[in-house]
Amino acid sequence: MWSYVIKRLLATVPIFIGLSLIVFFIMSMIPGDPAQALLGAWATPENVARINQELGLDKPLWQQYLIWVNNMLHGDFGRSYVMNRPVIDEVMQRFSATLILGGSALLLSTALGILAGIFSAVRQFGWGDRLITLLVLVGISLPSFWIGLLMIMLFAVQLQWFPASGMVEAWGGGGWTDILHHLVMPAITLSIVATGVIARLTRTAMLEVLRQDFIRTARAKGLSERKVIYRHAFRMALVSVIPVVGIQAGFVLGGAVYIETVFQWPGLGAMLVKAVSTRDIMLVQGGVLVAAAAYVLINLFTDVMQALLDPRLKS
């Protein structure tokens, strides 16, 4: 197993190199001058030239890229032009908020999706299967940001059960109960699409496993239906479900951008939207790279978990 993990870790090295190239050169193609965006009304030609020289923006792109990568390898992600603070400090502070939101949404979607998929497969073509299929189709079809707005109107404005925005109350202590109270609506909104996808693929995987010969053998031995479903069928189906969960983790991180904007959640997505609008290139590059690295590591973890369940995948 350790050789498999090391092999997968080495395989992520070219992925990170490719990600850094894509992030850097896409940001360099965004129109506008960062020095002018930073200086605003004081953007005289002399000041723009001075800022470009101080930030190294007057060098060729390939040289800027090598300097940026070398600094990152030494733990220096640069300094935010607008906020005037180290990029890594701002990114990690915002990423912790996104991790709370995204992690909660992923756990919720995984648990609900797997349970719904198992229930739907065991009761194929029954009323429960039809109802779950309908709910899954509706959840996947509706835009998440629109569902979030509806939830704000109903549960925040009309019923006043939950706060409409933010991560903690401005006058509160900011404890876990305060965070959980603010987390309910954005986490549910962010998890809806992922729950539908996981439920559908869990149902498909379970139906395929339930038709296998070893399931018939387990039933012929007199095992209870609960043991057949959860001890035998579900474990085999989980091999196919785990990679789907890893993929959905990426969609959850991507969806956090507009969900955080809708609910004013102070996470990485909201930070990136603001950084792009202000042309804060270093902050955008650091934020996107950290989010992409998180997605790659999550997929590495799911690959390892899949290999533990099915040792044939290690070969």
Secondary structure, 3 states (H helix, E strand, C coil): CHHHHHHHHHHHHHHHHHHHHHHHHHHHCCCCCHHHHHHHHHCCHHHHHHHHHHHCCCCCHHHHHHHHHHHHHCCCCCECCCCCCEHHHHHHHHHHHHHHHHHHHHHHHHHHHHHHHHHHHHCCCCHHHHHHHHHHHHHHHCCHHHHHHHHHHHHHHHCCCCCCCCCCCCCCCCCHHHHHHHHHHHHHHHHHHHHHHHHHHHHHHHHHHHCCHHHHHHHHCCCCHHHHHHHHHHHHHHHHHHHHHHHHHHHHHHHHHHHHHHHCCCCHHHHHHHHHHCCCHHHHHHHHHHHHHHHHHHHHHHHHHHHHHCHHHHC
